[in-house]
Amino acid sequence: MASTKFTRRQVLSATSAGALVTMAGWPFTSFSMSSKLKDSLAISGGTPVRTAPWPSWPVWNEEAESKIVEMYRTGNWYRNTGKYCDEFETVYAKLIGTKHCLATASGTTALTIALHASGVDAGDEVIVSPFTFIATYNAVFLAKALPVFVDTNPETCLIDPGKITEKITDRTTAILPVHIYGLPCEMDPINEVAKQHNLKVIEDACQAWSGKYRGKNTGNLGDLGCFSFQNSKHLPSGEGGAVVGNDDAVMDLCRSFHDCGRHYGSITSESRYPVRGANFRMQHVQALILMSQLKRFESDARTREANAAYLNEKLNEIPGILPIKLVGGAEKSAYHLYPFRYKKDQFNMKPRDTFIKALRAEGIPCSTGYGPQNKDGLIEEALNSRGYQRLFGKKRLDEWREKNVLPGNDQLSEETVIFYQSMLLGSKNDMDDIVSAVTKIYENKDQLN
Ligand SMILES: *Cc1c(COP(=O)(O)O)cnc(C)c1O
C-alpha cells in the first residue's frame, strides 16, 4: 500500500493533483484522471454531466391488446373459466425450471400462500433477511408468525448463512432467504442448515426472475419460490405474482389455499372445500400482459447484465465506491436495481445523502437502499398487539428484542446507494455518464457540503 510512502493526507492531495497514476502499489492505478471532469459540481452551479432522460418503465407491448379485448368479449374473465392463467403458468414453470407454477394476485400473496403451504402456523418463528422490502416480513406477520432477523453480509447484501443456526429455536419452522436486487443467496449452506433442523426453505425471489446459482434459477433453489410481477419489476403486469415448486402435494395445497380452499389434485374430501383458503387468484388480463412482456424479458436481462458488468468494472476503480460481490456459486444476478456501497471516508466524510443529492444534480437518478428494517416501526406495532402478546408472551418477545442487533445490516443500510433497473436498459454511453458523474463528484469532493 501507498501508506509506507505517503500519509493519508499526502495521498489525498496527490490524488487531487492528478498524480495518482505515478504512485507505485496504489490499488487504484487504473483510475483515470480526466481533466474535463475538473469542473464545478452541478449541485454548486456547474453543468450537469447529463440532462437526457433515462429509459422509462414499464414498456407496453401492443401485441397484448387484441387478446385482452377478445378475452373480455368472451366473458371468461374469471380465472377458473378461462385459459390464459393456465398458459402463463406452463410457460413460467418452464422458464424457472420447476415442475409447477401457481399464478397469484401479487408477490405478497405468493409469500402468504407459500408460508401456509409450508406449515408455518400462528406462534411459529421464521428466519428472514432484514435487507428487503417490507412485504417479506409482512407476509410472516400475516401468518401470525414471528420474523427472526439474521444479519446480512454488507459485501453481498444477503443473509449470512453462518449466522442462521444461532437464531433457530423450538418454534422455527422455515427460512425465508431474500435474493434482494436479484442477487442469489448462498443457498447450499442455507439448505444444509434447513435440512439439519427440519425446516422449510421459501425463497423470496420477488426481485430475482433470472438469477442463477450453481446452474439453477433463483426460485428453484429451496422448497418453494415466490415471485412478484408488480409494475416496477422486470416482468410486470401492474400486480401479480407466482409460487413455484417441485413437490406435487405441496403445490396442490398452494393452489387449493389460493382458491378459497377448493379441492384440487390430492386435496380432496366429501366437501368441495376440504381446506381453509382465501382468494389470491390472478386475473387473465394479468396473464396476457405477462406473456406479452415475456417477449422482451430475455433481451432486457442480457442488456442489464452487460451494463451491470461494465458498471462493476468502472465503478470499482473509483475510491470509496464498492460494487456488490456475488456469493460463491452465484453465476448471475437478475439486477433488479443496481446497488453499490458508498464509503464516506473517501469523500471527505460527507454523508451518503450529500453524495446522492450531488449525483442526482448531475442527471443520474439514484436513491438509498433499504433501511434497517429489523427496527421498523411496524414491528413494534405487531409485537405489542394483543395477538402477539398472547402467542409469544412477554419473555420471548423481550428476548427477541435483545437479539435483534444486526451490525452488518446497520452498516449495509447506511452505505447502500441504488440505480433503478430501467437505467440498466440504457446504452453503454448512458453507463459512461454514470461513471463520469461519480468520478466528477469524487474528484471535486471538496465542493460537497
Ligand atoms: C415486490 C416485492 C415483494 C412483494 O410483491 P408485491 O407484488 O408488491 O406484493 C416481496 N418481496 C420483495 C423482495 C419484493 O421486492
The ligand as an SDF file (V2000), in Angstrom:
LIG
                    3D

 15 15  0  0  0  0  0  0  0  0999 V2000
  -42.0410   -6.5590   -4.6550 C   0  0  0  0  0  0  0  0  0  0  0  0
  -41.5930   -7.4370   -3.5370 C   0  0  0  0  0  0  0  0  0  0  0  0
  -42.4720   -8.1850   -2.7500 C   0  0  0  0  0  0  0  0  0  0  0  0
  -43.9570   -8.0660   -2.8400 C   0  0  0  0  0  0  0  0  0  0  0  0
  -44.5030   -8.1430   -4.0580 O   0  0  0  0  0  0  0  0  0  0  0  0
  -45.9220   -7.4330   -4.3880 P   0  0  0  0  0  0  0  0  0  0  0  0
  -46.2410   -7.9910   -5.7170 O   0  0  0  0  0  0  0  0  0  0  0  0
  -45.6850   -5.9630   -4.3950 O   0  0  0  0  0  0  0  0  0  0  0  0
  -46.8850   -7.8580   -3.3440 O   0  0  0  0  0  0  0  0  0  0  0  0
  -41.9410   -9.0350   -1.8070 C   0  0  0  0  0  0  0  0  0  0  0  0
  -40.6290   -9.1300   -1.5920 N   0  0  0  0  0  0  0  0  0  0  0  0
  -39.7510   -8.4020   -2.2870 C   0  0  0  0  0  0  0  0  0  0  0  0
  -38.2930   -8.5530   -2.0150 C   0  0  0  0  0  0  0  0  0  0  0  0
  -40.1950   -7.5260   -3.2700 C   0  0  0  0  0  0  0  0  0  0  0  0
  -39.3230   -6.7820   -3.9390 O   0  0  0  0  0  0  0  0  0  0  0  0
  1  2  1  0
  2  3  1  0
  2 14  2  0
  3  4  1  0
  3 10  2  0
  4  5  1  0
  5  6  1  0
  6  7  2  0
  6  8  1  0
  6  9  1  0
 10 11  1  0
 11 12  2  0
 12 13  1  0
 12 14  1  0
 14 15  1  0
M  END
$$$$
